[in-house]
């Protein structure tokens, strides 16, 4: 395996430039798909390589249930710095798994809590809560629903309400919570992927903004609705539902909506900053996949040869 087993652990750094440039130069839909896909692949590859290192490290522990041949010098030579890396991978992988399980459980718990809060209300696409605290969110599930309080509705006029509903409906239609969960788990698996999580949180909101602007027919109206909703909902419990959709940097979203509509191009020109960053991220993702696959296949054959028949 050589040093290739370590590459997927650091190759997420190749995606840092595109995490920022995609927000500015690509359509939010393309940015969300690109960044979430890159984050997911890089997270899987880095976790796989941690698991490979853990196998070698676990084989060195006394009393382990693995075959004795897996701790032979020939096997350990396949992993550079096996004494340190192999043993260090054990707590690292346990921490990654525990963190991802905790994030997934919290995501499920928040959804279930939100669904229980709506029990007894009519099963309509829009659930209106009699609450003076202004907030609104999209609740995905077996029956997708938009949840809004009377306090939020009272603070918006009819056109702004339409923009709000179009924005939240876009979150549900395009399954934005799956993109957000993907990057959330990816960032837990590899801390180097946190910039992509932050970027997707923003681009998913911008994607919903653009869908709402198209449906309402006025970018300025959506910008006004977003700004007003953000002002009146300060202190509202929307943050507890960040696993569905976060507000994102509201001033940046408003500025983007007051400007021209983004280009529908799904891949940038090569000889531009964003184009080079996109190709660098794609190359890093491909290298990570190849490195992890090569390491897994190599270790499989080494362990198979070392296993007594």
Number of C-alpha atoms within 10 A of each C-alpha: 18 13 12 19 25 21 20 29 23 16 22 27 15 19 26 20 18 28 28 17 17 25 20 15 18 23 22 26 21 18 28 29 16 22 26 24 16 23 33 20 17 31 27 19 28 26 21 21 25 26 19 20 26 23 20 28 23 20 22 20 12 7 9 10 9 15 13 14 16 23 20 15 9 13 18 19 14 18 23 17 13 19 13 11 17 23 20 16 22 18 12 16 19 13 14 20 16 14 16 17 14 14 17 16 12 13 18 13 12 16 18 13 10 16 15 10 11 15 9 7 10 10 11 11 12 16 17 19 19 10 12 12 18 24 23 26 24 23 25 20 11 6 10 15 21 22 19 23 18 16 19 22 19 12 17 18 10 11 13 21 18 17 28 27 19 22 27 24 23 21 25 21 11 14 14 25 21 14 23 23 19 19 27 26 25 28 23 22 28 21 14 21 28 21 22 27 25 17 23 32 26 23 27 28 26 28 23 24 28 25 22 25 21 15 15 19 12 15 24 16 19 31 24 17 22 22 15 15 22 17 13 16 17 12 12 13 13 17 12 11 17 17 21 25 24 18 17 18 12 18 13 12 21 20 12 18 23 16 10 9 13 14 10 11 12 14 17 18 12 12 9 10 14 23 19 16 23 26 17 18 26 17 15 22 25 17 18 28 20 16 22 28 17 15 23 18 12 15 20 13 11 17 19 13 13 17 13 10 5
